[in-house]
């Protein structure tokens, strides 16, 4: 073995030792963290949120009574979801509403069908820290009382179509938002991005929100819409959407028409969008409050949700109510004759 070869071996050994010393963590030093995941970009440079998403979940809006922690364990969530799925698939009682309504599990519409439903949070509400909807202030309570009095004045919902809830009339239904909350079924959304806009299609009632990103102002205060007036902007990797200009007809949890909702969409991995929202309505609550419900990637497309086709449900409900009234009137007339 010649001296040149031995010198090469010694040099290789020294280099290897230096490499090991410079790459190995020092004693007590944490290893380097994994590189933060960043989403792909759309052709105009926006973080790509496009695709089909679901927020199907058994997570309750408010933290259940007796639960004091913010998160469940994975084992606890698995049991909660199994118990809920078992209840959804139970045999219904003949003659009940559940009996004549279609079987959600048969068509894969119930929450147990979603393999992404596991959310360890004990409530959608994240602030206040107790996971509860904050109490209304005096102004909000007064308005709630006035609304209740108006409903009593208007009478039964079957007196006229105007007295029926918007959801019964298939005009606006849960899940459309804002905020975007699990509707129980049909909890699927499609996000499409274009130059200067984000489009959000909701499966339930197939509502569409077209959100401009060009910095324009909200609609004039005199223009009020069921879903409000939304404008968006990018803050780093997060799409921030602010919505105002609501109507009194779509009061969210008793909110006023001047409520402002701020939503944040952040894609945290290929299959997840972190979705958070903050409600700011001084006419109802003294302080803003917030919630969170992740959206998970799912399979499309979204098909039209026709609710009750041709609005036969409303027509038949009102017709049934009128027939009941005629029947009672005839019975009263017959009883009056027999008493005479």
ABEGO torsion letter per residue (X at the ends): XBAAAAAAAAAAAAAAAAAAAAABBBBGBBBBBBBBBBBBBBAAGBBBABEBBBABBABBABBBBGBABABBBAAAAAAAAAAAAAAAABBBBBGBAAAABBBAAAAGABAAABAAABBABABABAOBAAGBBBBBBAAAAAAAAAAAAAAAAAEBAAABAAABBAAAAGABBBGAOOBBBBAGBGBBBBBBBBBGBBBBBBABGGBBBBBBAAGBBBBBAABBBAAEBBBBBBBEABBBBBBBGBBAAABBGGBBAABBBBBBBBBABAABBBBBBBBBBAAABABBBBBBBBBBBBBOBBBBBAEBBGGAAAAAAAAAAAAAAAAAAAAAAAAAAAAX
